[in-house]
Amino acid sequence: MLDRAIAALKSNEHTALSQFNDQNNKQFHDRDLYVFCFNMSDGKVTSYSAPFLIGADVRTLTLVNDPIGQRAYDTVRNAPEGKIAILQYKMPKPGTIEPATKLSFETRIGNQGCGVTYYE
């Protein structure tokens, strides 16, 4: 899914972000898998499965005491463009309260930091 997102971003960033935000687009949404993106210049979320987060500064997002948004931003900022970096964190699976390991595969294409996450 991340490979498709990278190709779409390289082809047309505006169209790609629109496709990523379309919950009915099965290329970029499959059950609990989806593409998320944020702008590298200001940290603003440009694509996410929860529309209310679009426009929020990713660097301010936290999970309990984990500054996950800042970690995601730094992971992509510090990696060479196009290199896929892996970020690990804990988050309960839908319908549960027990934290589970989640992996986020992230990369930077142009001015967008994007990724796809899944539970281990």
VOVO-408546 format. One record per residue (C-alpha): z, y, x negated; residue number from 1. Coordinates in Angstrom, 3 decimals. Example, Ala and Ser with C-alpha at 12.3 -4.5 7.8 and 13.67 -1.06 7.14 Angstrom:
2
Z: 7.800	Y: -4.500	X: -12.300	resi: 1
Z: 7.140	Y: -1.060	X: -13.670	resi: 2
END
This chain:
120
Z: 0.000	Y: 0.000	X: 0.000	resi: 1
Z: 0.789	Y: 2.385	X: -2.866	resi: 2
Z: -2.599	Y: 1.654	X: -4.438	resi: 3
Z: -4.294	Y: 2.633	X: -1.142	resi: 4
Z: -2.183	Y: 5.793	X: -1.006	resi: 5
Z: -3.144	Y: 6.744	X: -4.562	resi: 6
Z: -6.847	Y: 6.275	X: -3.791	resi: 7
Z: -6.522	Y: 8.327	X: -0.586	resi: 8
Z: -4.704	Y: 11.158	X: -2.402	resi: 9
Z: -7.341	Y: 11.270	X: -5.130	resi: 10
Z: -10.090	Y: 11.401	X: -2.502	resi: 11
Z: -8.610	Y: 14.137	X: -0.272	resi: 12
Z: -4.941	Y: 15.145	X: -0.424	resi: 13
Z: -4.855	Y: 16.909	X: 2.955	resi: 14
Z: -6.455	Y: 13.976	X: 4.800	resi: 15
Z: -4.279	Y: 11.466	X: 2.949	resi: 16
Z: -1.032	Y: 13.228	X: 3.902	resi: 17
Z: -2.189	Y: 13.365	X: 7.518	resi: 18
Z: -2.888	Y: 9.612	X: 7.429	resi: 19
Z: 0.499	Y: 8.885	X: 5.803	resi: 20
Z: 2.254	Y: 10.814	X: 8.606	resi: 21
Z: 0.360	Y: 8.987	X: 11.379	resi: 22
Z: 2.804	Y: 6.272	X: 12.503	resi: 23
Z: -0.126	Y: 4.351	X: 14.050	resi: 24
Z: -2.095	Y: 4.175	X: 10.798	resi: 25
Z: -1.583	Y: 0.545	X: 9.752	resi: 26
Z: -2.982	Y: 1.179	X: 6.261	resi: 27
Z: 0.112	Y: 3.218	X: 5.438	resi: 28
Z: 2.682	Y: 1.843	X: 7.918	resi: 29
Z: 3.622	Y: -1.826	X: 8.164	resi: 30
Z: 6.981	Y: -2.592	X: 9.813	resi: 31
Z: 9.565	Y: -0.934	X: 7.521	resi: 32
Z: 7.013	Y: -0.187	X: 4.779	resi: 33
Z: 5.508	Y: 3.295	X: 4.691	resi: 34
Z: 4.274	Y: 5.927	X: 2.246	resi: 35
Z: 6.476	Y: 8.930	X: 1.532	resi: 36
Z: 5.514	Y: 12.000	X: -0.486	resi: 37
Z: 6.955	Y: 15.261	X: -1.731	resi: 38
Z: 5.493	Y: 18.332	X: -3.383	resi: 39
Z: 6.278	Y: 18.477	X: -7.108	resi: 40
Z: 6.349	Y: 22.283	X: -7.285	resi: 41
Z: 9.005	Y: 22.915	X: -4.621	resi: 42
Z: 10.356	Y: 19.439	X: -3.763	resi: 43
Z: 9.379	Y: 19.732	X: -0.088	resi: 44
Z: 8.789	Y: 16.426	X: 1.724	resi: 45
Z: 5.143	Y: 16.232	X: 2.829	resi: 46
Z: 5.131	Y: 12.697	X: 4.249	resi: 47
Z: 7.916	Y: 10.500	X: 5.614	resi: 48
Z: 8.501	Y: 7.986	X: 8.387	resi: 49
Z: 11.125	Y: 10.290	X: 9.930	resi: 50
Z: 9.169	Y: 13.448	X: 10.867	resi: 51
Z: 12.308	Y: 15.621	X: 10.943	resi: 52
Z: 12.502	Y: 15.334	X: 7.127	resi: 53
Z: 9.066	Y: 16.864	X: 6.562	resi: 54
Z: 9.611	Y: 20.230	X: 4.903	resi: 55
Z: 13.095	Y: 19.324	X: 3.637	resi: 56
Z: 13.746	Y: 19.552	X: -0.098	resi: 57
Z: 13.767	Y: 15.945	X: -1.338	resi: 58
Z: 16.137	Y: 16.954	X: -4.149	resi: 59
Z: 18.922	Y: 17.613	X: -1.609	resi: 60
Z: 18.819	Y: 14.151	X: 0.027	resi: 61
Z: 21.773	Y: 11.876	X: -0.676	resi: 62
Z: 22.927	Y: 8.393	X: 0.347	resi: 63
Z: 26.730	Y: 8.293	X: 0.346	resi: 64
Z: 27.432	Y: 9.530	X: -3.219	resi: 65
Z: 23.960	Y: 8.763	X: -4.600	resi: 66
Z: 21.722	Y: 11.817	X: -5.126	resi: 67
Z: 18.704	Y: 9.634	X: -4.285	resi: 68
Z: 16.380	Y: 12.567	X: -3.604	resi: 69
Z: 17.019	Y: 14.179	X: -6.988	resi: 70
Z: 16.675	Y: 10.788	X: -8.673	resi: 71
Z: 13.325	Y: 10.188	X: -6.911	resi: 72
Z: 12.079	Y: 13.642	X: -7.896	resi: 73
Z: 13.191	Y: 13.228	X: -11.538	resi: 74
Z: 11.722	Y: 9.723	X: -11.761	resi: 75
Z: 8.278	Y: 10.980	X: -10.762	resi: 76
Z: 8.510	Y: 14.277	X: -12.676	resi: 77
Z: 9.404	Y: 12.499	X: -15.930	resi: 78
Z: 6.727	Y: 9.799	X: -15.667	resi: 79
Z: 3.121	Y: 10.330	X: -16.774	resi: 80
Z: 0.770	Y: 11.081	X: -13.877	resi: 81
Z: -0.497	Y: 7.867	X: -12.299	resi: 82
Z: 2.186	Y: 5.663	X: -13.908	resi: 83
Z: 4.225	Y: 3.727	X: -11.370	resi: 84
Z: 7.965	Y: 4.041	X: -11.854	resi: 85
Z: 10.615	Y: 1.951	X: -10.105	resi: 86
Z: 13.783	Y: 3.386	X: -8.603	resi: 87
Z: 16.547	Y: 1.111	X: -7.294	resi: 88
Z: 19.209	Y: 2.085	X: -4.751	resi: 89
Z: 21.420	Y: 0.668	X: -1.993	resi: 90
Z: 20.814	Y: 1.235	X: 1.723	resi: 91
Z: 21.692	Y: -0.849	X: 4.788	resi: 92
Z: 18.823	Y: -2.742	X: 6.353	resi: 93
Z: 17.950	Y: -1.593	X: 9.877	resi: 94
Z: 20.556	Y: -2.843	X: 12.337	resi: 95
Z: 23.154	Y: -3.601	X: 9.633	resi: 96
Z: 25.931	Y: -1.711	X: 7.881	resi: 97
Z: 26.106	Y: -3.692	X: 4.629	resi: 98
Z: 24.227	Y: -1.975	X: 1.754	resi: 99
Z: 21.229	Y: -3.924	X: 0.468	resi: 100
Z: 19.139	Y: -3.369	X: -2.662	resi: 101
Z: 15.998	Y: -1.378	X: -2.071	resi: 102
Z: 13.243	Y: -0.751	X: -4.609	resi: 103
Z: 11.048	Y: 2.315	X: -4.556	resi: 104
Z: 7.713	Y: 2.259	X: -6.367	resi: 105
Z: 6.755	Y: 5.875	X: -7.075	resi: 106
Z: 4.034	Y: 7.816	X: -8.834	resi: 107
Z: 2.677	Y: 11.334	X: -9.220	resi: 108
Z: -0.895	Y: 12.153	X: -8.222	resi: 109
Z: -1.763	Y: 15.809	X: -8.706	resi: 110
Z: 1.070	Y: 17.847	X: -7.184	resi: 111
Z: 2.357	Y: 15.008	X: -4.970	resi: 112
Z: 5.083	Y: 12.548	X: -5.835	resi: 113
Z: 4.610	Y: 9.522	X: -3.571	resi: 114
Z: 6.057	Y: 6.089	X: -3.151	resi: 115
Z: 6.640	Y: 2.997	X: -1.062	resi: 116
Z: 10.017	Y: 1.283	X: -0.735	resi: 117
Z: 11.049	Y: -2.212	X: 0.279	resi: 118
Z: 14.206	Y: -4.305	X: 0.469	resi: 119
Z: 14.677	Y: -6.945	X: -2.213	resi: 120
END
